[in-house]
Amino acid sequence: MNAVHMRPRAPAKLSLPAGATRQMSGRFVVKAAKVADGPKVAIVGVTGAVGQEFLRVLKARDFPYSDMKMLASARSAGRTYEFDGNTYTVEELTESSFDGVDIALFSAGGSISKKFAPIASDAGCTVVDNSSAFRMTEGVPLVIPEVNPDAMSGMKYGQGGIIANPNCSTIIALMAVTPLHREAGVKRMVVSTYQAASGAGQAAMEELELQTREALEGKPVTQNIFPFQYAFNLFSHNSPVTDTLYNEEEMKMVKETAKIWNNNDVKITATCIRVPIMRAHAESINLEFDKDLSAERALEVLAAFPGVSVINNPEENIFPTPLVASNQDDVYVGRVRRDISRDDSKGLDLFVCGDQIKKGAALNAVQVAELLL
C-alpha cells in the first residue's frame, strides 16, 4: 500500500475538451462516428454544460450515429454548433421533436424531462435522462453500466422506454464502493461529499469564477445562484431540506443506492456540502462490512474494477484530488485504510474523486446509450 497504483490514462486536456478544436469564433468543432445504419440521436439541453459534454463524449467514444438533432429552449433556438463536419441549428424542444429519433440524451432539468421524456418514449425514442424525474419510478431502470447493466436488459434503441441516470454523487460513490460490496458485503455506509459548482450547472460555474475575481479585488461578490458567497467558502448542499432534516441530495444517495444494488438492507447516511471547486466532486466514505476486508485486499479489488483508478501513496501523502479527476473518465480512489475506531477488520475508510460532468453525468449516460446498440 506504499506505492501509487494508477491505471494508465491520457494526459489531461485542460485547454480544450477531448476531441475538440477551437475555431476563430470560439465554437468547438467535434467529430464522431457517423454511419448510415446508426441510430438518430437527439441531445435535449444541448447548450448546457452536460449537453456540451454529451457531444464531446460521443466523439471520444466514437459513438455510431446516422444523424444528430440538437434541442433546447425557445430562448436558445437558432444557435449553431458544428459537429462532425456539419453545422446544426438548435431547434426549440416541442412535442414533435422526437419523430424519427432513436435515442435522446436528456439534460434539461426535471420539469422538462417529466413532460417530454414520455412523449419521446411514446414516439419510439429511447430516452436516457440525466435528471431526477424518473430515478425512483418503478419500472424505470436506474443504471451505472459498470454496476448494474442487467437492470436495462432487453432494451434496445428505437423501441421507446426511459432509463434514468443516477445522481452524480451516487455514481461516483458506487463506482468505488460496489467492488468492495461484492467482495465483503457492505452493511453500513457513511458518506460526506464535497461537491463542485458544475453540479449546479453552467451558471454556477461562471458565478464561482466571477466571485473569485471580485473577492480578490475586494469588491462585493455577485450572488445570483446561491444565497451565500461561494468563492472561498463552503456550505450545506443547496437542495431543499426534507422532513427528515436530510436535504434532497443526501436522500438521493440513500434511495438510489438501494435501487441500484436492489438491496434495502444497507444502512446509509450522507452529508452533502457544496465547495468552491469547478467540476469534480470528492467524497469521504466510511464502510462497515459483513466480512473481514483488509486495506491491501481492498486496493487489489478496486484496481481491478473497470472505470476506477487507484492513487494511494501514504509515504508521500499522494491521494486523489478533484483537480486530478477533472476532465477524466475514471473515478479515483485512495486513502484506503482500516477504520481504527473498530476492534475488528470489518471497517474501511476511503477518499473518492470523480468528474461530475463526465462520469457523474454525460459519460454515464453515453455508456448507457451504448448498451442500447
Summary of the structure (lengths in Angstrom):
residues: 373
radius of gyration: 20.6
end to end distance: 40.0
largest distance: 63.5
contacts: 1293
relative contact order: 0.15
helix: 28%
strand: 26%
